[in-house]
Amino acid sequence: MECPYCQQKMISGYIQSSNPLVWEKKILYGVILPTSEDGMLLSDYFTFIKSHAISSHYCKSCNVLISKLDDKE
C-alpha cells in the first residue's frame, strides 16, 4: 500500500494488544469501553484468551498508521 500523504511504500503489520482494542473520540480511563455513539470496539471484547489485532499499514516517513476496520481478526 502507498502512503496517501507521501506516496512511499507502507509497511504491513498489526495493531495489537492483550486487551480489546477501542476507538473513541476522547481519552478514556479505567475500564476502556466505548462511551459515545461514535465509539467502537475494534476487536472482540469477550475473547480474553487470545490476543486482539487489526491489520494496519505504517509509513516511516509520515509516522502514520492506516487500518481497514472491516478486516478485523
Secondary structure, DSSP 8 states (H G I E B T S, - for coil): -B-TTT--B-EEEEEEESS--EE-SS---SS----SSS-EESS-TT--SS-EEEEEEEETTTTEEE--GGGB-
